[in-house]
Amino acid sequence: MVIKYAKRFGKPYLSVHKLRHSFATDYYLRNDIYKTQEQLGHASPETTQIYAHLTDRTMAEAIDRVRDA
């Protein structure tokens, strides 16, 4: 169903996994790692930290781009 509607909206690359990942990243930015872990149903905070590391890297890259501009 997600793929069907993603294609209709011109986003054929969208998937359930990508939606979950986007939700997790956004949720992590607004909450702590443990609330995010609970929301995602992860047994281990190490699994949830994948999102934290990606977010931290993204933030660092954004800061670097601003500094270089």
PyRosetta script that sets phi, psi and omega in degrees:
from pyrosetta import init, pose_from_sequence

init()
pose = pose_from_sequence("MVIKYAKRFGKPYLSVHKLRHSFATDYYLRNDIYKTQEQLGHASPETTQIYAHLTDRTMAEAIDRVRDA")
pose.set_psi(1, -42.2)
pose.set_omega(1, 179.5)
pose.set_phi(2, -61.7)
pose.set_psi(2, -45.0)
pose.set_omega(2, -179.6)
pose.set_phi(3, -62.7)
pose.set_psi(3, -41.7)
pose.set_omega(3, 179.2)
pose.set_phi(4, -57.2)
pose.set_psi(4, -50.7)
pose.set_omega(4, -177.7)
pose.set_phi(5, -75.6)
pose.set_psi(5, -30.9)
pose.set_omega(5, 176.4)
pose.set_phi(6, -61.5)
pose.set_psi(6, -42.7)
pose.set_omega(6, 177.9)
pose.set_phi(7, -63.9)
pose.set_psi(7, -40.6)
pose.set_omega(7, 179.2)
pose.set_phi(8, -62.4)
pose.set_psi(8, -32.6)
pose.set_omega(8, 179.7)
pose.set_phi(9, -92.5)
pose.set_psi(9, 9.9)
pose.set_omega(9, 176.8)
pose.set_phi(10, 76.7)
pose.set_psi(10, 23.7)
pose.set_omega(10, 179.8)
pose.set_phi(11, -124.9)
pose.set_psi(11, 63.6)
pose.set_omega(11, -173.8)
pose.set_phi(12, -65.8)
pose.set_psi(12, -16.5)
pose.set_omega(12, -179.9)
pose.set_phi(13, -83.3)
pose.set_psi(13, -8.8)
pose.set_omega(13, -178.2)
pose.set_phi(14, -69.7)
pose.set_psi(14, 140.8)
pose.set_omega(14, 178.8)
pose.set_phi(15, -140.7)
pose.set_psi(15, 167.3)
pose.set_omega(15, 177.0)
pose.set_phi(16, -59.4)
pose.set_psi(16, -41.8)
pose.set_omega(16, -179.5)
pose.set_phi(17, -61.8)
pose.set_psi(17, -42.8)
pose.set_omega(17, 179.9)
pose.set_phi(18, -66.3)
pose.set_psi(18, -37.8)
pose.set_omega(18, 175.9)
pose.set_phi(19, -63.3)
pose.set_psi(19, -43.7)
pose.set_omega(19, 178.5)
pose.set_phi(20, -62.0)
pose.set_psi(20, -42.8)
pose.set_omega(20, -179.6)
pose.set_phi(21, -64.4)
pose.set_psi(21, -43.0)
pose.set_omega(21, 178.0)
pose.set_phi(22, -62.5)
pose.set_psi(22, -43.6)
pose.set_omega(22, 177.8)
pose.set_phi(23, -59.9)
pose.set_psi(23, -47.4)
pose.set_omega(23, -176.7)
pose.set_phi(24, -61.7)
pose.set_psi(24, -42.9)
pose.set_omega(24, -179.9)
pose.set_phi(25, -64.8)
pose.set_psi(25, -46.5)
pose.set_omega(25, 179.4)
pose.set_phi(26, -62.9)
pose.set_psi(26, -43.4)
pose.set_omega(26, -179.9)
pose.set_phi(27, -63.3)
pose.set_psi(27, -42.1)
pose.set_omega(27, 179.4)
pose.set_phi(28, -61.6)
pose.set_psi(28, -39.7)
pose.set_omega(28, -179.6)
pose.set_phi(29, -63.7)
pose.set_psi(29, -23.6)
pose.set_omega(29, -177.6)
pose.set_phi(30, -102.2)
pose.set_psi(30, -9.5)
pose.set_omega(30, -175.7)
pose.set_phi(31, -139.4)
pose.set_psi(31, -177.8)
pose.set_omega(31, 177.2)
pose.set_phi(32, -92.4)
pose.set_psi(32, 174.2)
pose.set_omega(32, -175.1)
pose.set_phi(33, -63.6)
pose.set_psi(33, -34.0)
pose.set_omega(33, -177.0)
pose.set_phi(34, -73.4)
pose.set_psi(34, -37.7)
pose.set_omega(34, 175.2)
pose.set_phi(35, -66.5)
pose.set_psi(35, -39.0)
pose.set_omega(35, 177.9)
pose.set_phi(36, -64.5)
pose.set_psi(36, -43.2)
pose.set_omega(36, 177.5)
pose.set_phi(37, -57.2)
pose.set_psi(37, -46.7)
pose.set_omega(37, -179.5)
pose.set_phi(38, -63.4)
pose.set_psi(38, -44.9)
pose.set_omega(38, -178.3)
pose.set_phi(39, -62.2)
pose.set_psi(39, -37.1)
pose.set_omega(39, -178.2)
pose.set_phi(40, -84.3)
pose.set_psi(40, -14.3)
pose.set_omega(40, 179.9)
pose.set_phi(41, 78.4)
pose.set_psi(41, 23.9)
pose.set_omega(41, 178.1)
pose.set_phi(42, -77.9)
pose.set_psi(42, 139.2)
pose.set_omega(42, 178.0)
pose.set_phi(43, -75.3)
pose.set_psi(43, -26.8)
pose.set_omega(43, -173.5)
pose.set_phi(44, -127.3)
pose.set_psi(44, 137.9)
pose.set_omega(44, 176.1)
pose.set_phi(45, -65.9)
pose.set_psi(45, -21.8)
pose.set_omega(45, 177.8)
pose.set_phi(46, -61.9)
pose.set_psi(46, -37.7)
pose.set_omega(46, 177.9)
pose.set_phi(47, -64.9)
pose.set_psi(47, -42.8)
pose.set_omega(47, -178.6)
pose.set_phi(48, -68.7)
pose.set_psi(48, -28.2)
pose.set_omega(48, -177.4)
pose.set_phi(49, -66.0)
pose.set_psi(49, -15.2)
pose.set_omega(49, 173.9)
pose.set_phi(50, -55.1)
pose.set_psi(50, -42.4)
pose.set_omega(50, 179.6)
pose.set_phi(51, -68.8)
pose.set_psi(51, -37.3)
pose.set_omega(51, 179.1)
pose.set_phi(52, -64.8)
pose.set_psi(52, -44.3)
pose.set_omega(52, -180.0)
pose.set_phi(53, -64.4)
pose.set_psi(53, -42.2)
pose.set_omega(53, 178.2)
pose.set_phi(54, -62.9)
pose.set_psi(54, -41.7)
pose.set_omega(54, -179.8)
pose.set_phi(55, -66.3)
pose.set_psi(55, -43.7)
pose.set_omega(55, 178.9)
pose.set_phi(56, -61.9)
pose.set_psi(56, -41.3)
pose.set_omega(56, 179.4)
pose.set_phi(57, -65.9)
pose.set_psi(57, -42.2)
pose.set_omega(57, 179.5)
pose.set_phi(58, -62.4)
pose.set_psi(58, -43.3)
pose.set_omega(58, 178.7)
pose.set_phi(59, -63.3)
pose.set_psi(59, -43.4)
pose.set_omega(59, 179.9)
pose.set_phi(60, -62.5)
pose.set_psi(60, -41.7)
pose.set_omega(60, 178.5)
pose.set_phi(61, -64.6)
pose.set_psi(61, -38.9)
pose.set_omega(61, 178.9)
pose.set_phi(62, -64.9)
pose.set_psi(62, -42.1)
pose.set_omega(62, 178.6)
pose.set_phi(63, -62.9)
pose.set_psi(63, -43.3)
pose.set_omega(63, 178.4)
pose.set_phi(64, -60.8)
pose.set_psi(64, -40.7)
pose.set_omega(64, 179.1)
pose.set_phi(65, -63.9)
pose.set_psi(65, -39.3)
pose.set_omega(65, 178.8)
pose.set_phi(66, -66.5)
pose.set_psi(66, -42.2)
pose.set_omega(66, 179.3)
pose.set_phi(67, -62.7)
pose.set_psi(67, -37.8)
pose.set_omega(67, -177.1)
pose.set_phi(68, -77.6)
pose.set_psi(68, -16.5)
pose.set_omega(68, -176.1)
pose.set_phi(69, -77.1)
pose.dump_pdb("model.pdb")
